[in-house]
């Protein structure tokens, strides 16, 4: 039987996704900086960075939507 998550649990999961996405974004920025210091091509790395930025924005919006729903309940 599938476990039913509460709204608070959904919010907590969303917060974890935001944190993971932020760490991924930070690592990608560090990788780009390292590539630039080594005078290497950063085209693909910057493409991934844009993807990671969009993913983070989606996760933040989801977390904020859940936070609003939680606040509206109180």
Backbone bond lengths (Angstrom), bond angles and torsions (degrees), N, CA, C in turn:
res aa  C-N    CA-C-N  psi(-1)  N-CA   C-N-CA  omega(-1)  CA-C   N-CA-C  phi
1 X - - - 1.451 - - 1.537 108.90 -
2 X 1.302 117.10 135.50 1.455 121.68 -178.70 1.524 110.62 -69.95
3 X 1.307 115.37 140.92 1.459 121.48 177.73 1.519 109.32 -79.26
4 X 1.289 116.57 130.97 1.461 121.16 179.49 1.525 108.63 -93.90
5 X 1.324 115.69 124.20 1.454 120.67 -177.89 1.524 110.67 -91.34
6 X 1.313 115.15 143.49 1.455 119.57 174.74 1.519 109.17 -79.56
7 X 1.304 116.04 165.75 1.459 121.22 178.26 1.531 110.10 -59.70
8 X 1.320 117.13 -39.86 1.468 121.18 178.37 1.523 110.66 -62.45
9 X 1.311 117.65 -40.81 1.466 120.56 178.33 1.524 111.07 -66.25
10 X 1.332 116.62 -39.04 1.471 119.98 176.46 1.531 109.91 -61.48
11 X 1.341 115.84 -42.17 1.464 120.03 178.48 1.525 110.44 -61.96
12 X 1.323 116.98 -46.02 1.467 120.96 -179.79 1.527 111.08 -61.57
13 X 1.313 117.15 -40.99 1.468 120.87 176.36 1.526 110.99 -62.94
14 X 1.330 115.91 -41.70 1.466 120.47 179.10 1.524 110.33 -63.63
15 X 1.323 117.23 -39.48 1.464 120.77 178.54 1.536 110.33 -63.44
16 X 1.315 117.45 -40.40 1.465 120.57 176.92 1.528 111.18 -63.20
17 X 1.332 116.71 -39.77 1.466 119.69 177.93 1.522 111.00 -63.45
18 X 1.332 117.25 -38.64 1.464 121.07 177.38 1.526 109.79 -62.67
19 X 1.317 116.27 -46.07 1.465 120.08 -179.20 1.526 111.94 -62.42
20 X 1.334 116.39 -43.90 1.470 119.80 178.82 1.529 110.89 -64.14
21 X 1.324 116.38 -41.98 1.466 120.37 -179.93 1.528 110.48 -64.89
22 X 1.325 117.51 -38.22 1.461 120.79 178.74 1.525 110.60 -65.77
23 X 1.330 116.91 -41.99 1.471 119.82 177.84 1.533 110.58 -63.34
24 X 1.334 117.40 -40.85 1.470 121.38 178.33 1.528 109.91 -62.02
25 X 1.311 116.37 -42.19 1.461 121.53 179.29 1.535 110.38 -63.83
26 X 1.323 116.25 -44.30 1.470 120.31 178.62 1.526 111.08 -61.33
27 X 1.334 117.31 -43.80 1.470 120.53 178.87 1.521 110.98 -62.92
28 X 1.329 116.79 -38.81 1.462 119.93 -179.92 1.523 110.34 -66.15
29 X 1.321 116.93 -40.66 1.469 119.68 177.68 1.525 110.52 -62.89
30 X 1.331 116.48 -39.96 1.466 120.36 177.28 1.531 110.66 -63.76
31 X 1.326 116.46 -39.93 1.465 120.46 179.01 1.521 110.64 -64.37
32 X 1.315 116.75 -40.77 1.468 120.63 178.85 1.525 109.86 -64.31
33 X 1.316 116.68 -42.82 1.469 119.98 179.16 1.527 110.33 -61.57
34 X 1.326 116.73 -41.14 1.472 120.33 178.88 1.522 110.79 -64.73
35 X 1.321 116.30 -42.02 1.465 119.98 177.90 1.529 111.00 -62.35
36 X 1.325 115.89 -42.30 1.462 119.70 179.83 1.531 111.10 -64.58
37 X 1.344 116.69 -40.85 1.475 119.72 178.35 1.527 110.87 -62.37
38 X 1.328 116.07 -32.18 1.462 120.80 -179.83 1.531 111.56 -88.84
39 X 1.324 116.12 6.37 1.463 122.32 -179.27 1.529 111.34 55.27
40 X 1.334 115.21 44.49 1.471 122.24 179.65 1.522 109.82 -104.81
41 X 1.311 116.07 163.15 1.460 122.82 178.03 1.528 109.65 -67.75
42 X 1.330 116.50 130.36 1.467 121.47 -178.92 1.528 112.27 -112.96
43 X 1.305 117.17 9.60 1.464 120.82 -174.65 1.521 112.13 -56.22
44 X 1.327 117.34 -54.17 1.464 120.28 -178.52 1.526 111.42 -66.03
45 X 1.312 116.36 -41.25 1.461 120.39 -179.45 1.523 110.69 -61.39
46 X 1.324 117.00 -39.75 1.467 120.43 178.77 1.523 111.10 -71.21
47 X 1.321 116.72 -31.96 1.464 120.24 175.91 1.533 109.30 -63.41
48 X 1.327 116.23 -45.62 1.465 120.06 177.37 1.528 110.91 -63.33
49 X 1.321 116.51 -37.71 1.459 120.17 178.59 1.526 110.46 -58.02
50 X 1.310 117.54 -44.29 1.468 121.13 178.88 1.529 110.95 -62.55
51 X 1.319 116.43 -39.76 1.465 120.37 177.38 1.523 109.82 -63.33
52 X 1.335 116.75 -45.15 1.465 121.03 -179.84 1.526 111.16 -64.52
53 X 1.329 117.29 -36.55 1.470 120.48 177.27 1.529 110.89 -64.04
54 X 1.318 116.38 -41.66 1.471 119.73 178.36 1.526 110.99 -65.92
55 X 1.331 116.28 -40.79 1.467 119.97 178.63 1.524 110.26 -62.57
56 X 1.331 116.85 -43.18 1.465 120.10 178.73 1.525 110.28 -60.85
57 X 1.310 117.36 -43.66 1.467 120.66 179.78 1.526 111.16 -59.88
58 X 1.322 116.90 -39.84 1.463 121.00 178.24 1.524 110.03 -65.22
59 X 1.338 116.85 -44.55 1.464 120.47 -179.99 1.530 111.23 -64.39
60 X 1.326 117.38 -40.20 1.462 121.25 178.71 1.528 110.01 -64.03
61 X 1.317 116.96 -43.89 1.464 120.29 179.90 1.529 110.88 -62.52
62 X 1.320 116.66 -40.76 1.458 120.70 178.50 1.523 110.74 -64.50
63 X 1.338 116.34 -46.31 1.463 120.40 178.37 1.528 111.15 -60.51
64 X 1.320 116.66 -43.71 1.466 120.44 -178.99 1.522 111.53 -65.86
65 X 1.326 116.42 -37.08 1.470 120.39 177.08 1.526 110.01 -62.95
66 X 1.326 116.15 -43.60 1.467 119.72 179.02 1.522 111.29 -67.55
67 X 1.318 117.21 -37.46 1.470 120.84 177.90 1.520 110.44 -62.17
68 X 1.324 116.87 -40.65 1.469 120.76 178.24 1.520 110.67 -64.28
69 X 1.330 115.85 -42.46 1.467 118.69 178.32 1.517 111.15 -62.23
70 X 1.316 116.98 -39.71 1.470 120.57 178.07 1.538 110.13 -65.15
71 X 1.313 116.64 -44.06 1.469 120.95 -179.46 1.526 111.09 -64.14
72 X 1.324 116.72 -37.72 1.461 120.99 -179.58 1.519 111.83 -66.96
73 X 1.316 116.85 -24.34 1.468 120.89 179.20 1.519 111.85 -75.50
74 X 1.330 115.25 -23.01 1.483 118.98 -176.50 1.490 112.49 -94.61
